[in-house]
Amino acid sequence: MLNTHFHFHSPVKAHFGSGSRSLLPELMKSYARIGIISGKSSLDTTGMRSFLKKELHDKELSFFCAIEPNPSIATVVQGGNFINDQSCQAIVAVGGGSALDAAKAIAALCTNRDDFHQLIKQNVFPEQPLPVVAIPTTCGTGSEMNHYAIITDTAHRDKLNFSAENTFPSHALLDPELLRSLSKNLILATACDALTHALEGFISKRANPFSDTLALHAMERLIATLTSRQAPEADDSLASFLYASSLAGAVILHTGTTLLHSLGYYLTNHKNIHHGTANVILLPYFLKMLSAHNVAKHEHIASLFDRYDLRLDSIITALGCPSCLQDIVPDDELETMVAYAIANKNALSTPFPVEKRDVLDILSHPV
């Protein structure tokens, strides 16, 4: 450790616990006009619409509830124009990763009126974005804990991401009660997203002792909860998933993700498979890559899986998806998928040489 050097920083003030949404009025006391960013149903299924209207009754609220899964540039620009036209001073984001990512982008767009596509490419927003309070209603992305946002370029079927230093949420309200309306499938899918965040953060080239500690704790908590006899939708399970997801979100703030996520983006963009589900379908193949390249930390991951008897095939079956990649991506398309993934900057953090031929060889055979 003597010669080890690393930095760890997270400016997000996280508030965890049942009912933590009640802290929102205090956080919003300095603002008169507040923009609410959400998907089409989250506010109603969670009861947050009535909560916001009641608890922020003395504020002027402007609702933009048009965020789709994998939010597009067009939606973000529309949201930025709307929030700007309403002269909002702060943003409250309620929903899953799509809503939280979109809110970060909209907050940046409100104060930076240049070409949005160019701003993302430069990964710099000269003007301070509007403050964002993130309230997650799923337990997977961990977006509330970091400055990452992924926006979809629908014209080119590509993912654009940014992580500017001023796009962190100011606060995150982690209230497990808001997850009660989730279906079992969505709980599993988002928990698998969190698991891959923790796992990839653990083996990332950019990992450090601090991130490893969080990643291992998050992985073990997620695996223990996924294999528990307690139903995934039980309150204790939801709290555990949300807690671990937020830890994993803090991990990837410093480590990024790897080739696994890059491959998963292809399944999401080209096969319309939920992001977390895509990742868990590919996870057995990725673990095989780690083993083939003798990645030192692979043994630690394998021992965790064995200790809790985590069966990825059972989870994939429960999600209603084929466990064999060949049933999703034809052989003649695999090369396109691998080229797409290798070109994604996430692949740069992979702890082994990412060679097209080697990746193709493993993806071409069932695991």
C-alpha positions in Angstrom: 0.0 0.0 0.0 2.9 2.4 0.6 3.3 3.1 -3.1 -0.4 3.1 -3.9 -1.9 6.5 -4.9 -5.5 7.2 -5.7 -8.2 9.8 -5.4 -11.8 9.3 -4.3 -14.4 12.0 -4.4 -18.2 12.2 -4.4 -20.0 15.5 -4.0 -23.5 14.0 -3.8 -25.2 14.2 -0.4 -27.1 10.9 -0.1 -29.9 10.4 2.3 -31.0 6.8 2.8 -34.0 5.4 4.6 -37.7 4.7 4.4 -39.6 8.0 4.1 -36.4 10.0 3.2 -38.4 11.7 0.5 -39.8 13.9 3.3 -36.5 15.8 3.3 -37.4 17.3 -0.1 -39.2 20.4 1.1 -36.2 21.4 3.2 -33.9 20.9 0.2 -36.1 23.0 -2.0 -36.7 25.9 0.4 -34.5 28.3 -1.5 -36.3 27.8 -4.8 -39.6 29.3 -6.0 -39.9 27.5 -9.4 -39.1 23.8 -9.6 -39.0 21.5 -12.6 -40.1 17.9 -12.1 -38.5 15.4 -14.5 -39.9 11.9 -14.8 -41.2 9.2 -17.1 -44.8 8.8 -18.1 -45.9 6.7 -15.1 -43.4 6.9 -12.2 -45.0 9.9 -10.5 -48.4 8.2 -10.4 -47.4 4.6 -9.6 -45.2 5.7 -6.7 -47.6 8.4 -5.4 -45.0 11.0 -5.9 -47.2 13.3 -7.9 -49.6 13.9 -5.0 -46.6 14.0 -2.6 -44.9 16.8 -4.6 -48.1 18.8 -5.0 -48.8 18.6 -1.2 -45.3 19.0 0.2 -44.3 21.7 -2.3 -47.6 23.5 -2.4 -46.0 26.9 -2.0 -43.8 26.4 -5.0 -44.5 26.8 -8.7 -44.1 23.2 -10.1 -43.5 22.5 -13.8 -43.9 18.8 -14.8 -42.0 17.3 -17.7 -43.1 13.7 -17.7 -42.0 12.5 -21.2 -38.8 10.7 -20.5 -38.7 7.4 -22.4 -36.5 4.4 -21.6 -33.0 5.2 -23.1 -33.9 8.9 -23.4 -33.2 10.5 -26.8 -31.4 13.7 -27.6 -34.7 15.0 -29.0 -36.5 14.4 -25.7 -33.6 16.0 -23.7 -33.7 19.1 -25.9 -37.5 19.3 -25.6 -37.2 19.0 -21.8 -34.5 21.6 -21.7 -36.5 24.1 -23.7 -39.6 23.5 -21.5 -37.8 23.8 -18.1 -36.0 26.9 -19.5 -39.3 28.5 -20.7 -40.7 28.0 -17.2 -37.7 29.8 -15.6 -37.2 26.9 -13.2 -34.4 27.3 -10.7 -33.9 23.7 -9.7 -34.9 20.2 -10.9 -36.3 17.2 -9.0 -35.8 14.0 -10.9 -38.1 11.0 -10.1 -37.7 7.6 -11.7 -35.2 5.1 -12.9 -31.9 5.7 -14.6 -33.4 7.1 -17.7 -35.2 9.9 -15.8 -32.2 10.7 -13.7 -29.8 10.7 -16.7 -32.2 12.9 -18.7 -32.5 15.3 -15.7 -28.7 15.8 -15.6 -28.7 16.5 -19.3 -31.7 18.8 -19.1 -30.1 20.7 -16.1 -27.0 21.2 -18.2 -28.8 22.2 -21.3 -30.8 24.9 -19.4 -27.7 26.9 -18.7 -25.6 25.9 -21.7 -27.5 26.8 -24.8 -24.9 25.8 -27.4 -25.3 22.7 -29.6 -26.1 19.9 -27.2 -24.5 17.2 -29.3 -21.2 19.1 -29.4 -21.3 19.8 -25.6 -21.7 16.1 -25.0 -18.7 15.2 -27.3 -16.6 17.8 -25.5 -17.8 16.6 -22.1 -17.7 20.1 -20.8 -20.5 22.4 -19.7 -19.0 25.9 -19.1 -22.0 27.2 -17.2 -23.1 25.5 -13.9 -26.2 23.4 -14.6 -29.3 23.8 -12.5 -29.2 21.9 -9.2 -30.7 18.4 -9.3 -32.2 16.3 -6.5 -32.3 12.7 -7.7 -35.0 10.4 -6.3 -34.6 6.9 -7.7 -37.6 4.6 -8.0 -35.6 1.6 -9.3 -32.6 -0.2 -7.8 -30.1 -0.6 -10.6 -28.4 2.3 -12.3 -26.9 4.2 -9.3 -27.2 7.3 -11.5 -28.1 9.3 -8.4 -24.6 8.9 -7.1 -22.5 10.0 -10.0 -22.1 12.5 -12.9 -22.7 10.0 -15.7 -25.6 10.3 -18.1 -26.3 8.2 -21.2 -28.4 9.7 -24.0 -29.5 7.9 -27.1 -28.7 9.2 -30.6 -31.7 7.5 -32.3 -30.6 8.6 -35.8 -27.4 6.6 -35.5 -28.6 4.0 -32.9 -25.8 4.9 -30.6 -25.3 5.8 -27.0 -23.8 9.2 -26.1 -22.5 9.7 -22.6 -21.0 12.5 -20.6 -19.5 12.8 -17.1 -18.7 16.5 -16.7 -17.5 17.5 -13.2 -20.5 19.8 -12.7 -23.3 17.3 -13.6 -23.5 15.5 -10.2 -26.9 15.7 -8.5 -26.6 17.9 -5.4 -28.7 15.4 -3.3 -30.0 11.9 -3.6 -33.0 10.7 -1.7 -32.9 6.9 -1.4 -36.3 5.9 -0.2 -37.0 2.1 -0.5 -40.7 2.7 -0.1 -40.7 4.2 -3.6 -39.7 0.8 -5.1 -42.9 -1.0 -3.9 -44.7 -0.6 -7.2 -42.0 -2.3 -9.3 -42.7 -5.7 -10.8 -40.6 -8.7 -9.8 -39.0 -8.7 -13.3 -38.0 -5.1 -13.2 -36.6 -5.5 -9.7 -34.4 -8.4 -10.9 -33.4 -6.6 -14.1 -32.3 -3.5 -12.3 -30.6 -5.4 -9.5 -28.6 -7.2 -12.2 -27.5 -3.9 -13.6 -26.3 -2.9 -10.1 -24.5 -6.2 -9.8 -22.6 -5.7 -13.1 -21.7 -2.2 -12.0 -20.1 -3.5 -8.8 -18.4 -6.4 -10.6 -17.0 -4.3 -13.4 -15.9 -1.6 -11.0 -14.1 -4.3 -9.0 -12.1 -5.6 -12.0 -11.7 -2.3 -13.8 -8.2 -1.0 -14.7 -9.2 2.1 -12.8 -10.1 0.4 -9.6 -8.5 1.4 -6.4 -8.5 0.1 -2.8 -11.4 2.4 -1.8 -13.6 1.5 -4.8 -12.7 -2.2 -4.2 -14.1 -2.0 -0.7 -17.4 -0.5 -1.9 -17.6 -2.9 -4.9 -17.1 -6.0 -2.8 -19.7 -4.9 -0.2 -22.2 -4.0 -3.0 -21.6 -7.3 -4.8 -22.0 -9.4 -1.7 -25.2 -7.5 -0.6 -26.7 -7.9 -4.1 -25.8 -11.6 -4.4 -27.0 -12.4 -0.9 -30.4 -10.7 -1.6 -30.8 -12.3 -5.1 -30.3 -15.7 -3.6 -32.3 -15.1 -0.4 -35.5 -17.1 0.3 -37.1 -13.7 0.8 -39.1 -12.5 -2.2 -37.3 -9.8 -4.3 -40.3 -7.5 -3.8 -40.2 -7.7 0.0 -39.5 -4.4 1.8 -36.1 -5.7 3.2 -35.1 -6.9 -0.2 -36.0 -3.6 -1.8 -34.0 -1.7 0.8 -31.0 -4.0 0.3 -31.1 -3.6 -3.5 -31.4 0.1 -3.4 -28.6 0.5 -0.9 -26.2 -1.8 -2.9 -27.2 -0.1 -6.1 -26.2 3.3 -4.7 -22.9 1.9 -3.6 -22.2 0.5 -7.0 -23.1 3.8 -8.5 -20.4 5.4 -6.4 -18.0 2.7 -7.5 -18.4 3.4 -11.2 -18.0 7.1 -10.6 -14.3 6.3 -10.2 -13.8 3.1 -12.1 -16.2 3.3 -15.0 -17.6 0.1 -16.6 -16.0 -2.2 -19.1 -16.5 -4.3 -22.2 -19.5 -6.0 -20.6 -21.5 -2.8 -20.6 -20.3 -2.0 -24.1 -21.6 -5.3 -25.3 -24.8 -4.8 -23.4 -25.4 -1.5 -25.1 -25.6 -3.3 -28.4 -28.4 -5.6 -27.1 -30.3 -2.6 -25.8 -29.9 -0.5 -28.9 -30.3 -3.1 -31.5 -32.4 -5.8 -29.8 -34.5 -3.6 -27.5 -33.5 -5.6 -24.4 -33.6 -3.9 -21.0 -30.2 -2.7 -20.0 -29.9 -4.8 -16.8 -31.2 -7.9 -18.6 -28.8 -7.4 -21.4 -25.9 -7.3 -19.0 -26.8 -10.4 -17.1 -27.3 -12.4 -20.3 -23.7 -11.4 -21.2 -22.3 -11.9 -17.7 -21.5 -15.6 -18.1 -19.5 -14.9 -21.3 -17.7 -12.0 -19.6 -16.8 -14.2 -16.6 -15.3 -16.7 -19.0 -13.2 -13.9 -20.6 -11.9 -13.0 -17.1 -11.0 -16.6 -16.5 -9.4 -17.1 -19.9 -7.2 -14.0 -19.3 -6.3 -15.1 -15.7 -7.6 -11.8 -14.3 -6.5 -12.0 -10.6 -9.8 -10.8 -9.1 -11.8 -13.4 -11.0 -11.3 -16.0 -8.3 -12.7 -13.7 -5.7 -15.8 -13.2 -7.8 -16.2 -16.9 -8.4 -15.9 -17.7 -4.7 -18.7 -15.1 -4.0 -20.9 -16.8 -6.6 -20.2 -20.2 -5.2 -20.7 -19.2 -1.6 -24.2 -18.0 -2.2 -24.9 -20.5 -5.0 -25.8 -17.7 -7.4 -27.2 -19.2 -10.6 -27.2 -16.7 -13.4 -29.1 -19.1 -15.7 -32.0 -19.2 -13.2 -32.1 -15.4 -13.1 -32.0 -15.1 -16.9 -34.8 -17.7 -17.2 -36.9 -15.8 -14.5 -36.5 -12.7 -16.7 -38.0 -14.6 -19.6 -34.9 -14.4 -21.8 -32.8 -17.0 -23.6 -29.6 -17.7 -21.8 -27.8 -18.4 -25.1 -26.6 -15.3 -26.9 -26.9 -17.1 -30.3 -30.7 -17.2 -29.7 -30.6 -13.3 -29.7 -27.7 -12.4 -32.1 -27.2 -14.5 -35.2 -23.7 -15.7 -35.9 -23.4 -13.4 -38.9 -24.2 -10.4 -36.7 -21.7 -11.2 -33.9 -18.8 -9.5 -35.6 -20.8 -6.3 -35.9 -21.7 -6.5 -32.2 -18.1 -7.0 -31.1 -16.8 -4.1 -33.3 -19.5 -1.9 -31.8 -18.5 -2.8 -28.3 -14.8 -2.4 -28.8 -15.3 1.1 -30.3 -17.1 2.2 -27.1 -14.9 4.0 -24.6 -16.1 1.8 -21.7 -14.0 -1.0 -23.2 -10.8 0.9 -22.4 -11.2 0.0 -18.6 -11.4 -3.7 -19.3 -8.5 -5.5 -17.4 -7.4 -7.6 -20.3 -6.4 -6.9 -23.9 -9.7 -6.6 -25.9 -9.0 -8.4 -29.1 -11.8 -8.8 -31.6 -10.9 -12.4 -32.4 -10.8 -13.5 -28.7 -14.1 -11.8 -27.8 -15.8 -13.4 -30.9 -14.5 -16.8 -30.0 -16.1 -16.7 -26.5 -19.3 -15.2 -27.7 -19.7 -17.7 -30.5 -20.0 -20.7 -28.1 -22.6 -21.3 -25.4 -21.4 -21.1 -21.8 
